[in-house]
Amino acid sequence: MQIGIDSFAASLPDPLTGETLPPAARIANLLDEIALADQVGLDAFGIGEHHRREFLDAAPAILLAAAAARTRSIRLTSAVTVLSAADPVRIFQEFATLDLISNGRAEIVAGRGSFTEAYPLFGLRLEDYDELFAEKLDLLLQIRDNPRLSWSGRFRPALQAQEIYPRPVQECMPIWLGVGGTPESFVRAGVMGLPLMVAIIGGAHHRFRPLIDLYREAGTRAGHRPETLKVGLHMFGFLGDTTEQAADDFYPGYAAMMSRIGRERGWPPITREQYDHTRSPKGAFLIGDPETVVEKILYTNEVLGGIARIDFQMTAASMAPAKMRRAIELLGTRVAPAVRKSLGVAFADA
């Protein structure tokens, strides 16, 4: 199993002091976090894409390219690319360039995103949400597999025997399908034989098992080999020297961010009781000391039938840089080795 981190490059006020880091300082901290994740042996670092005031990740490929110049081994991925609102040609060119800079470490997680600001920003209709994604995913995959192609669709000008360069180092640059909780998305990924990245942001793990089984069944029926039907998870997680410290450190920023989003969407404010329930042994949060988190990861792997990658969403909450660095160190030096040992997976094969 691979262990990684996802970030939304959040730039939020500290819920205790009210202070917000200047954007340049927040970006500098983010790049330091990625460099540290590489140094401590983590497998992947993903950066999301949002077009909102409180996030600094509107151009994730640029952030990942900056990180590529400071890292050697860690895989660099989007988390997710909002493909419905993007041009697949430009997305491919950006990530192929990232792949060249990083010498073959780029990946794309393509999804529709959980926010809608990108649609009016780029002159698109929200009513076309599903059709946009399906068409653009088809084009992105065709570009990856064919340096020269002809293509036509509804939402983008046609391509006529068009060559698309540069080409990446990797012969088949990984493209994951990022999904939430709709059965249709799981089936789509299975039929297409794409690796699946599931966002589990609350509730209990076991409720996703039927959907993951649906993905695997659809992929098998479509003729894809079981080993190609990989499942990854995007989950809130944080590490501390004690479970109480980790929980207390992560809660204020998490609650402030999610309550802020909840006001927009009609959710009630987050409570500490809800938070503590979700970080309980069968809840979806990976928060605690290293031993607690290792146990939770192994439980997650078992209940969901085998997981290829777990990415910790650590940086959605406001967090002091020193505490963030300590969490990354613990994840890389204590959690990841223990998980690999327990599952019998060598680092090179993780």
C-alpha positions in Angstrom: 0.0 0.0 0.0 1.2 3.5 -0.8 0.9 6.3 1.8 0.6 9.9 0.7 -0.7 13.4 1.5 -3.2 15.6 -0.2 -3.4 19.4 0.2 -5.9 22.0 -0.9 -3.3 24.8 -0.1 -5.8 26.3 2.3 -5.2 29.9 3.3 -7.5 30.2 6.3 -7.5 32.3 9.4 -6.1 30.6 12.5 -9.4 29.9 14.4 -7.6 30.7 17.7 -5.8 33.9 16.7 -7.7 35.1 13.7 -4.4 35.6 11.8 -3.9 34.4 8.2 -0.5 33.8 6.6 0.3 35.9 3.5 -0.3 33.8 0.4 3.4 33.7 -0.5 4.3 32.4 2.9 1.6 29.7 2.7 2.9 28.5 -0.7 6.5 28.4 0.7 5.2 26.3 3.6 3.4 24.0 1.2 6.6 23.4 -0.9 8.5 22.7 2.3 5.8 20.1 3.3 6.2 18.3 0.0 10.0 18.3 0.2 9.8 16.9 3.7 7.3 14.2 2.6 9.8 13.2 0.0 12.6 13.0 2.5 10.7 10.8 4.9 9.8 8.3 2.2 6.1 9.0 1.5 4.8 7.7 -1.8 2.7 10.6 -3.1 1.7 14.2 -2.7 -1.5 15.6 -4.3 -2.7 19.1 -4.7 -6.3 20.0 -5.3 -7.9 22.5 -7.6 -10.2 25.2 -6.4 -11.2 28.7 -7.6 -12.1 30.2 -4.3 -10.7 32.9 -2.1 -9.6 30.5 0.8 -7.6 28.2 -1.4 -4.3 28.8 -3.3 -4.4 25.8 -5.6 -6.1 27.2 -8.8 -3.0 26.2 -10.8 -2.0 22.8 -9.3 0.4 21.8 -12.1 2.5 24.9 -11.4 2.7 24.1 -7.7 3.6 20.5 -8.4 6.3 21.6 -10.9 7.9 23.8 -8.2 7.8 20.7 -5.9 9.3 18.5 -8.6 12.4 20.6 -8.6 12.9 20.0 -4.9 12.1 16.3 -4.7 13.5 13.0 -6.0 11.2 10.1 -5.4 7.7 11.1 -4.4 4.9 10.9 -7.0 3.2 14.2 -7.7 -0.5 14.2 -8.5 -3.6 16.4 -8.7 -6.3 15.9 -6.1 -8.4 16.4 -8.1 -8.2 18.1 -11.5 -11.6 19.7 -12.2 -11.7 18.2 -15.7 -15.3 19.3 -16.5 -14.1 23.0 -16.5 -10.8 22.5 -18.2 -9.4 21.8 -21.7 -8.1 18.2 -21.8 -5.4 19.3 -24.3 -3.9 21.8 -21.9 -4.3 19.5 -18.9 -2.3 16.8 -20.7 0.4 19.2 -21.8 0.8 20.6 -18.3 1.1 17.2 -16.7 3.3 15.8 -19.4 5.6 18.8 -18.8 5.4 18.0 -15.0 6.3 14.4 -15.9 9.4 15.6 -17.8 10.5 17.9 -14.9 10.0 15.1 -12.4 11.5 12.4 -14.6 8.3 10.3 -14.6 6.5 11.0 -11.3 3.4 12.8 -12.5 -0.2 11.5 -12.1 -3.7 13.0 -12.7 -6.7 12.4 -10.6 -9.6 13.6 -12.8 -12.9 14.5 -11.2 -15.8 16.9 -11.3 -14.9 18.7 -8.0 -17.1 19.4 -5.0 -17.5 23.2 -5.7 -19.1 24.9 -8.7 -17.2 28.2 -9.0 -15.2 27.0 -12.0 -18.3 26.7 -14.2 -19.3 30.4 -14.5 -15.6 31.4 -14.3 -14.8 29.5 -17.5 -18.1 30.2 -19.2 -19.7 26.8 -18.7 -23.2 25.7 -17.8 -23.7 23.8 -14.6 -26.5 22.0 -16.3 -23.9 20.3 -18.5 -22.0 18.9 -15.4 -22.2 15.2 -16.3 -21.9 15.5 -20.1 -18.9 17.8 -19.8 -17.0 15.4 -17.7 -17.7 12.3 -19.8 -16.7 14.0 -23.0 -13.5 15.5 -21.6 -12.4 12.4 -19.8 -12.8 10.5 -23.1 -10.6 13.1 -24.9 -7.9 13.2 -22.1 -7.5 9.4 -22.3 -7.3 9.4 -26.1 -4.6 12.1 -25.9 -2.6 10.1 -23.4 -2.7 7.0 -25.6 -2.3 8.7 -29.0 0.2 11.5 -29.8 -1.7 12.2 -33.0 -5.5 11.9 -33.2 -8.7 13.1 -34.8 -11.6 13.8 -32.4 -14.9 15.6 -32.2 -17.3 16.4 -29.4 -20.0 18.7 -28.3 -18.1 21.1 -26.0 -14.7 21.6 -27.6 -13.6 22.3 -31.2 -12.7 19.2 -33.1 -9.2 17.9 -33.6 -8.1 16.9 -37.1 -5.1 14.6 -37.3 -3.6 16.8 -34.6 -0.3 16.1 -32.9 -0.2 16.9 -29.2 3.1 17.5 -27.4 5.1 17.2 -25.3 4.8 13.5 -24.4 5.5 12.4 -20.9 8.4 10.2 -19.7 5.9 7.5 -18.6 4.6 5.5 -21.5 1.2 5.5 -19.9 0.9 8.4 -17.4 -1.5 7.3 -14.6 -4.9 8.9 -14.7 -7.1 8.0 -11.8 -10.9 8.7 -11.6 -11.8 10.7 -8.5 -15.2 9.9 -7.1 -17.5 10.7 -4.2 -20.5 8.5 -3.5 -22.5 8.0 -6.7 -22.7 4.4 -8.0 -22.5 5.6 -11.6 -19.1 7.0 -11.1 -17.8 3.8 -9.6 -19.2 1.8 -12.5 -17.7 4.2 -15.0 -14.3 3.8 -13.6 -14.6 0.0 -13.6 -15.8 -0.2 -17.2 -13.0 2.1 -18.3 -10.4 0.1 -16.3 -9.2 3.3 -14.5 -7.7 3.3 -11.0 -10.2 4.8 -8.6 -9.6 7.5 -6.0 -12.5 7.6 -3.5 -13.0 10.7 -1.3 -14.2 9.5 2.1 -14.7 12.7 4.1 -17.0 11.4 6.8 -19.2 8.6 8.1 -17.9 5.0 8.4 -15.7 3.1 6.0 -17.9 0.1 5.5 -20.6 2.0 3.7 -18.2 2.4 0.7 -17.5 -1.4 0.4 -20.6 -2.0 -1.8 -19.6 0.8 -4.1 -16.0 -0.5 -4.4 -17.3 -4.0 -5.0 -19.4 -2.5 -7.8 -16.3 -0.9 -9.3 -14.4 -4.2 -9.3 -17.3 -6.2 -10.7 -17.9 -3.7 -13.5 -14.2 -3.8 -14.3 -14.0 -7.5 -14.3 -17.1 -7.8 -16.6 -15.5 -5.3 -19.0 -12.5 -7.6 -19.3 -9.9 -5.7 -17.2 -7.5 -7.6 -15.1 -8.1 -7.5 -11.3 -4.6 -6.1 -10.6 -5.3 -3.0 -12.8 -8.5 -2.1 -10.8 -6.7 -0.2 -8.0 -8.5 1.6 -5.3 -7.1 4.7 -3.5 -8.6 6.7 -0.7 -8.6 10.4 0.1 -9.3 10.8 3.8 -8.9 13.4 6.6 -6.0 12.5 8.7 -3.4 13.9 11.1 -0.6 12.6 13.4 0.6 13.7 16.8 2.9 12.2 19.5 -0.3 11.3 21.3 -3.8 10.7 20.0 -5.2 13.5 22.2 -2.7 16.0 20.9 -3.4 15.1 17.3 -7.2 15.3 17.8 -6.9 18.6 19.6 -4.5 20.1 17.1 -6.6 19.2 14.0 -10.1 20.0 15.3 -10.2 23.8 15.4 -9.1 24.4 11.8 -11.2 21.4 10.5 -14.3 22.6 12.3 -13.9 26.2 11.2 -13.4 25.2 7.5 -16.2 22.7 7.4 -18.6 24.9 9.3 -17.8 27.7 6.8 -18.6 25.5 3.9 -21.7 24.2 5.7 -23.1 27.7 6.0 -23.0 27.9 2.2 -24.7 24.5 1.7 -27.1 24.4 4.6 -25.2 22.0 6.9 -25.3 22.5 10.7 -22.0 23.6 12.3 -19.5 20.9 13.1 -19.4 19.8 16.7 -16.7 18.2 18.7 -18.9 15.2 19.4 -19.4 14.6 15.7 -15.6 14.9 15.1 -14.7 12.5 17.9 -17.2 10.0 16.6 -15.7 10.1 13.1 -12.2 9.6 14.5 -13.4 6.6 16.5 -12.1 3.1 15.5 -14.7 2.6 12.8 -15.0 6.2 11.7 -13.5 7.7 8.6 -10.8 10.0 10.1 -7.2 8.8 10.4 -6.3 10.9 13.4 -4.1 9.9 16.3 -0.6 8.7 17.4 1.3 6.5 15.0 0.1 3.2 16.5 -3.5 4.3 16.5 -3.3 5.4 12.8 -1.5 2.2 11.7 -4.3 0.1 13.3 -6.9 2.3 11.6 -5.2 1.9 8.2 -5.0 -1.8 8.5 -8.7 -2.0 9.5 -9.6 0.2 6.5 -7.6 -2.0 4.1 -9.4 -5.1 5.5 -13.0 -3.7 5.5 -12.7 -2.3 2.0 -11.1 -5.4 0.4 -7.6 -4.2 -0.3 -6.4 -0.6 -0.9 -3.6 0.5 -3.2 -3.1 4.0 -1.7 -4.3 6.1 1.2 -3.8 9.9 0.9 -4.1 11.9 4.2 -5.9 15.2 3.8 -3.9 17.0 6.4 -3.8 20.6 5.1 -7.5 21.5 4.8 -7.3 22.8 8.4 -5.3 25.7 9.7 -2.2 24.3 11.3 1.1 25.7 12.8 4.0 24.8 10.4 5.9 23.0 13.2 2.9 20.7 13.9 2.4 20.0 10.3 6.1 19.0 9.9 5.9 16.7 12.9 2.7 15.0 11.5 4.5 14.5 8.1 7.6 13.1 9.9 5.5 10.6 11.9 3.5 9.5 8.9 6.7 8.9 6.9 9.0 7.4 9.5 6.6 5.5 11.7 3.2 4.9 10.1 4.2 4.0 6.5 7.0 1.6 7.4 4.7 -0.2 9.9 1.9 -0.5 7.4 4.3 -1.9 4.7 5.7 -4.4 7.1 2.3 -5.6 8.3 1.1 -6.0 4.7 4.3 -7.6 3.6 5.0 -4.9 1.0 8.5 -3.7 0.3 9.0 0.0 -0.3 9.9 -0.4 -3.9 6.7 -2.3 -4.6 4.4 -0.1 -2.5 
